[in-house]
Amino acid sequence: MSEQESKKHRRILEVFALFDKVEWKLKNEERSEEARWLAEVAGFEDREEEIEFNEIVEYQRKRGILTGEYYLTVTPLPLATHLLGSWLQKHGKTEIEELFEQMPPKMFSHFGERIPYMAAYRPGRQWIVERLSQDEMFYENDGDLLTTEWGSYLFKQFAEAAPREAINPLEHFIEHQSVNKLLEFTTGRRNIVRSLQYMVVWEDSFKRAAKLLLALAEAENEEYVNNASGIFTNLFSPGWGKLAPTETAPQDRLTVLEQAIHSDSEKRQLLAVKAAGAGLQNPNRITKTVGPEYQGSRQSPDFWQPETYEDLFDYYRTVWEFLQEELDEMPEQVRDEAVEVMLGAVRGLTKLHPSLSQMIRSSLEKLSEYDLVDKGRVIRTSVDLVHYDSDELEDIEEVEEWQSFVVGLSEDSFDSQIERYVGLHLLADEDVYEEKLDELAVEVIEDPQKLKSHLDWLATIVPNQYRAREFGYEVGIRDETNSFLSDIVTAIDQASDDDRSISFLSGYLSALHERDEVARQEVLDEVQQNDNLRPYLVKLIRLSAVTSRDAERIVELIRKGEVSASSLRGLEMGGVSRNFDEQKFREIVGLLLETGADEAVTILPTFFHYYVYPNDAPKLPEELTLELLNHPAFVESEQDIAANIAVRQGISHDWKEIAHEYIQQHPDHIKEVLKTILDILGDRSSIIGASPEIKELLYDILREQPEETWSKITTVLDERDERLISLFHWFRGDDSRIDGKPIEYVSPYRIWEWIEDDEEANAILAAQIVPAEFFHSDEHACLAQELLKRHGDREDVRNELSANYHTESWMGPESKHYQQKKAQLESFKKDESNEYVLRWINDEIDILEDRIERAKKHEERLGL
């Protein structure tokens, strides 16, 4: 190659190197607008020069310097960067500006990818800095360009190239926006947040960039983990070296938190507390997303590295003391979060060093005496520390001090013990809580005032409800004279509606059921007469015992209308219905069905497990069950039941199980159940119409009675209403819960017979419901193939089958998926002779070839 030719090759490669990739060819090998424009930039303008340009490009493609088929890229990256610098040195800042102004808009993003590498060369750096100056594009109209997708993307590339200079236009943009305006800032936000990540890694731009992240975090509108809030809080991580978020030393970062905690914005205060929580992370649990530190050809940041572990411990002390000292001045929500952060850090920090352990223990002692802090949270944290981390505490010779601290905090008095063993449910206490509750119960029998002083607390939702019920049982077993009973009921009656709990009383009544059922019923009579307590009556019955008298009482309450449907919900849990005799069960079910209360009816499917699940269950009541299955609450579409009441998850499963059992026990009613299913199939305004369970049940019925079921389904198909969509998906086996394709259980003869009844309409429907799969088999009919043989001369049938064939999803590259489909059709085609089938196959192969080409081009553009 001559020197002149070599220069031409280099010139072309240099202009290609200005872009991450360049669109090279369109369909039918036609050159793209980008390629033609690039040829002009490289000085190949007339027709003959364009031919030479194309030849040089093809030569460099064969050499592997330019790679790609639809989009060309200079490789490897170091060579591309060298060529980029060569062009910049030759042409200077002025020609960069001209290039930027003249390039086709579609090329901005590919040019932007090279901007971070341009900063390594003086002309490129000068142009970048000038573009970020006050009289340039990112300042115009108060930075409106940053609120566009391409403008924010371009800015991100500039920020990667020159993070210190880029912070100026970003300050101008963000500081001129109100919180409400920033809440509305969505388009371009991701790129701006990413730009700030480039800025905070450098020490000389950390504080300014962190404040801008805080402003965006205050107006957070994203749910990503790496949104402005997540990035801001993680800036205060104690990670070092490659795990550090910035060059700035941790102690020097805290001025940002101090300003935030003293601001008038509670949202900023909360962010400061969460950021402090990040600062209290155990060093072994710190993770970091790699990326922002790699900025074009810039040298990597000199991330913070402590000289000794004492530097790290000093940071922990500073952050801890920062939170503790600010507690008194914090609003309630912020203070609660701060206490949670401090307690959450205890187990991670205490075992690192004796000085940290001592500082934290002293702090917890103060928090436990602080009126505005729940002592139970302090107890939980301390007990868990001793229980789970004793070995590590032993290593720093602090285990005995912590054990003594826990005893003093939660063991040295009746008050502290009841707060621990009744107020909390600690896994650490699983082996001892029964013994402790037993001891506490003995203690209150000996000194009744100890219990009476805590009854107001036990009558609320504040204690752990499971432990409160267990404690109530232990007290009830020992209170043989029922001396506490009146006071317990009074305390619950006097509790506020928002805080009232019957857990302690239910435990006491469980014990009373064992030793004095008459007294228990008297309490229930009292509760039934009390307006405050009557709403809790059914729950109290369920939690203490369910006797025949209780069943009579519930029936009586329903008849009188003294209990709401919502109070019956507990009867669906734990197999309670098995405690009712068959007569009472039928009475309750009948009454609820009579009331028409939708909420009550949604309880009944689970209640019916008395009949469905036990091996010795009685037979399902014939008429009552059918009435339940067809109740408007489940099947009517005029109302959106789920929007009006709290429908328990799994209700459609219970409905299906009852229906399945019902048709097994009463097969002569299968037509009624099948009609119900088909009437509501796909109806999203009913509870069960759009559920996968109803499709499972229809599948089961089809397999057992294919002829009868197909006959009913064709009636729906003939009516041509909104149920068709659900049936199409169901027939093709699109539901993952169904193992197979329902259409395969229908005799092909019946399908062709149905089509012949109304060929004009039904052939099109058949093309939508048959599986669009092609195979040759002596054992199974290929329905798509047979349909084309019979009706493939019709364009509408071919089109519908094509739409069916392309209704799909897949994993992996799109081009590979289409290539596999094409290969399957080509393999099938080899053994096919029918002209209509071949016509459809050939048309689909053409479509797939076009899709393969488009997919490859798209994947190449994305760099996949």
C-alpha positions, 0 to 999 in steps of 0.5 A: 500500500502506497503512502497516499493510500495509507493516508486515505485509509487512516483518514477513514478510520479516524472519522469512524473512530469519532463514533461508537458505531456508525450505521453502515447498510440498510435493507437490500445492501443500500448505504445509510445516510450516516455512511454517506455523510461520514464519507463526505466528512472524510473527504470522499464526496463525488460518486467515484470517491464514494466507491473508493470509500466503500472499498476501503471500508470493506478492506478494513472490515476484512482486516477486522479493524472495522467490525459489524454487519449493519453497524461498524465499530473501530476495534480494539478500543485502544486503537479507536481512542488513538485514532480519535486523538489523531483526528482531534489533533489535526482538526482542532476545536473549531472543526469539532464544533462544525462536526457537532453542528452538522452531524445527523441527529441520529448520530449524536448518541454514538458521538456522545459515547466518544466524548469521555475519550476526547478529554484526553486530548487538548482540542477535545478538552477545550471543546468540552469545557467550552460546551459546558460554559455559561453561555452554551447549550446546557444553560439555555432556557434554564437547562431545558435540554437536560429534561430531554432524553437525548440532551440528558444523555449527551450531558452525561457523556460531558460529565464523564469527560469533565465532571468538575466543569459539568457541575456548574450547569447542573447546579444552575439547573437544580438550584433554580427548581422547587421541590415540586418541580423536581418531583415532576422531573422524570425524562432525563432524570436517570442520566442526571443522577448518573452524571452526579455519580461521576462527580461525587467520586472526586474529592474537589467536587464531592460536596457540591455534587452530594448536595445536588443528589440530596436535592433530587433525593428530597424530590424522589420519584424513582423506585430504583435501588440506585436512584438519587436517594440510594446513591446519596445515602451510600456516599457515607459508607465506610468502605475503603479502597475499591469499596469506597464511594469517593476519594473524600475521607469519611469525616470530611463528608459529614458536613453534608449530613450536618447541614441536612439534619439541621434543614427545615425539610423533614425529608432531608432530615430522614435522608441524613439519618439513612445516610448515617445508617450507611455510615454505620455498616459493618465493613464485612457487609459493604458492597458497591456497584462498580462503574462510576469510577471508570470515566473514559480515558481518565485516571481512576480516582484515588479512593479513600484508604484508612491508615489504620483501623482506628481511622475507621473506628473514629468514623463509626464513633463520630456518626454514632455520636452525631445521631445520638446528640441530635435525637432531642431536636428531631421530629418524631418520625425522624427520631424513630428512624434514627433510633432504628438505625442505631439499633440496627447497627448494634450487632454489626459494630459492637463486636469490632472493638471494645471501645465501640462495644462500651460506647454502644452499651452506654448509649443503649442504657440511656435509650432504655431510660428515654421516654420517647424510645420503646424500651422493648426495642432496646431489649430485643437488640441487646438480647439478640446480640448476646444470643447470636454473637457471644463468641465474637463478644468473647473475642473482645472480652465483652461478653460478660459485660453484655450479659450483665447489661441484658440481665439488668435491662430485662430480668431484674424486675417483674416489670422488665420480665413481662416487657420482655417475655410477654411484650416481645417474641424473641427467637432467642427466648424460644427455649425459655419463654414457656418457663418464664411465662409460667413463673410470671403467672405464679408471681401474679397469683401470689401478688395480684397487684402486679398483674392489675398494674399491667392490665391496661397494657395487656388489653392493647395491641402493644404486647406480642399477641401470641405471647399475650394469649399464652400468658393469659392461658397460664394465668387462667389455669392458676386463677381458680377463683376467677379473681382477675376475670372482671378486671380483665374484661373491664380493661379491654372494654376501656381500651381505645378502639384503635388499640384494643386487643382480646388476645390476653382474654382469649388465652384466659378463656381457653383455660376457663374452657378446660376448668369452668365452661359455665363461667366462660359462657357467662363471659361470652354473654357479657361480651355479647351484651357489650356494644364495645366488645360485641364485634370481637365475640366471634374471634373470642369464641374461635380463639378460646374454643368452639363448642356446640353452644358457641355454634348456636350463639353464632347462628343466633347472632347472624339471625339477629344481625348482631354481628357483621360479615367481617367478624365471621372471617376468622371462622375460615381459618384453622379448620374451625368449621370442623367443630360444628356439627353438620346441622349447625354448619348447614344453618350458618351457611344457609343464613349467610347465603340468605343475607346475600352479604358478599363479604360473608359469601367470600368466606364460605369457600374456605369454610367448606373445607370441612367437607372437601379436605378431611377423609371422613368429611360428610357429603357436600350438601347438594342444593346448598353447595350449588347455590354457593358456587353460583352466588352473585358474589362470585359470578356476576359481572355487574359489580367489581367485588374485589374493589368493594370488599377485602377478598382473601387471597386464594378464594378462587382456589377454594371455589375450584376445589369445592366445584371439583369435589361437587361434580365428583360427588354429584356428577349429574350437576356437571352441566350446571357447573360447566355453564357457570364456568363458561358464563364468566370465563375471562370476566375480570369484574368477578372474583373467579372469572379471570382466575387461572383456577377456573381454567384449570377446572375447565381443563379437568372437566374437558379431559373427563367429558370431552364430547359434552364439554366441547359441545358447550364450548362451541356455543360460546365460540358461536356467540363471538363475545369477549370470552373468545380471547380467554378461550383462545389462550386456554385452548393453545395451552398458554396457561403455565398451570395447565400441563398440555393443550386442551384442544388436544383432548377434542376429537379432530373429527368434531373440530372439522365438523364444527367448522363445516357448520359455518365454514365462513366464520368457524375456519377463522376461529379454528385458526386462532385456537389450534396450536400453531405447531408443525410436525409429521406424526403417525400417532397425533394429528397436526391440527395446524397442518390439517386446517391448512389442507382443508381451508388454506386456500383462504387468505383470512385463514392463513393470516389468522394462523400466522397471527397465532404462530407469532403470538409468543414469548421467548428468552435470549436474542430475538434473531436466534429465536427467529432462526430456530423457528425458520429452521423448524419450518424448513425441516418440516417443509422437506416432507410436506407436499400439500400446496396450501401448507407449502404456500403458508410455510414459504410465506412464513419463512419469508417473514422470518427472514425479514425479522431475522435481519431486523433483529440482527440489526437491532441487536448490533445497534445495542451492542448485544 
